[in-house]
Amino acid sequence: MSFDPRFQNALDLELGLGATVLQQGVHFCVWAPQAIKVDLILRERALPMAREQEGYFTLDSLDAKAGDLYRYRLDDKVDYPDPCSRYQPEGPHGPSQIVDPHFAWTDGAWRGVSMHGQVVYELHIGCFTPEGIFDAAIERLPHLKDLGVTVIEVMPVAEFPGRWNWGYDSVDLYAPFHGYGDPNAFKRFVDAAHAVGLAVILDVVYNHIGPDGNYLHCFSPDYFTDRYDNEWGEAINFDGPNSKPVREFFIRNACYWIREFHLDGLRLDATQSIHDNGPVHVLAELSQRVRAVAQPKAIILIAENEPQNARQLLPIEAGGAGLDAMWNEDFHHSARVACTGKHEGYFHDHRGRAQEFISAVKRGFLFQGQYYDWQKKPRGAAVTIQPANAFVVFTQNHDQVANTLDGARLHQLTSPGRHRAIVALQLLSPQTPMLFMGEEFSASSPFTFFADHKAALRRAVHKGRKEFISQFPSYATPNAQAKVPDPGDETTFRNCKLNFDERQTNQQAYVYYKELLALRRSDPVIAKQDRFAIDGAVLTEKAFVLRWFDAEVGDRLLLVNLGDEADLHPAPEPLLAPPPDRNWSFNWSSEAPHYGGFGAVNPLKEKGWCLPAESAVFFRAEKTQ
């Protein structure tokens, strides 16, 4: 993609903000436009900073060095940590630490990733291992590689208050959470991932700032705006008065993660709440800037967008944001309803019928502008040229597992056969599959919301959590509400830690995921991920067929039955007919005994088909002898 001339003035992507280690000394820069005076507090000395244009204050100190602690004093009153601190060793309320960004990288041959062919794995550093640190997570990278994962999506790691948090309450966006390890620890994790052939992307939050430890207000009220609604607090000011430095703060943060930590991309949280009515949307500028700083490496940008606004996936020159992919909540919601039979709460508009899965596979999102009864308004935008890999499909993620009463995972909410069948659809469909940590071995550990806050905020967060899940009538009863875990209780957090010993006790589940991912990778027709070469048909309300067309290699057939046994005698559906001069060869079944199934029985009979209940089967078209 050619570089947009509108962004030429931003070609110098050096951090500039915060504390930058030089060959001699350190350069400090902070934006505080309302301040009359700013002092750098270093080793108990107050060093006056020079006021520059647009409200920036700078200072070059020959005495400062990496490892020193510092703060900024505004107008001789209060000392604050640096908004662009690279490290907060004592948490968000403590002093900032000067960090030398140099690191002995070993990934010089790593060229990055594109969306095609990827399998994403979402994890939370604090729960992925008993230790809950970057260095411990390195030890489990070979497991992910062996499974068939290609991209690790790390939930937010920017500094937050307290000892445990999902990461969406981050307040120091440039500083990795000190409880996970220092910046070099995160770099060791990325470097080790690249060494075994795994990409790493980071979940970043640019739609709000957490409530505790947020000192941006103290440096300038212009960071925020009341012109837009935001369910998590104040919206970020990307388009109002004095918004240019605010845009720079966030865009440079994205560039910082890519450049300084060698990350392979970003997952952008809740982009529907990143508001910008200016001539160039901040997401479009961010997309251009991070790709420029990553060159020659390729990176990927994945959005979470609740209304699934597919326009953000369009190229910038076509009015989009130039993003690569978007989470597909529609697929999840239909899968959840099909597996549980419940469509309460925000599952209201999904029924889990066969037609929904065919449409999701062929067309991406199910709602592309139709009326959405749950929200009483139209939802979504038209999907046009976007490839299948632009739609990230999942049956679990951090939100959807946590939005149950006790953090139950999907395999705990449905039957084993139905769970295997829906996972087969997810992992063999042309879209980009995403797994949530532990699902590959049917982890018994829950994943509930957790956040370690001070007493008053802790009570408010717990109350808010109860109110949120009360949208589900079955969770709104007094008995159910009494069971909602307290996010501030350490037990709530510790219960969410994975037990990797379950890879052995639940080996059938692990083998299932591993072999399905191997099939996805090795089959030349499936691996193309071509949604335009696939068709589907409803066989019963709960059963359907998908057919991949490939005249050279041979067609592929996936039959999924989420209901009772389906006896198709006759079977008046042309997609079930084999191609000329070929026969259907039974290749794989979700009911194989080594997966815990009842037996891999060929459903193709002489006079029709008999689909086993709650199963998926895969066929290849083979030439007749």
Disulfide bonds with the S-S distance in Angstrom:
none
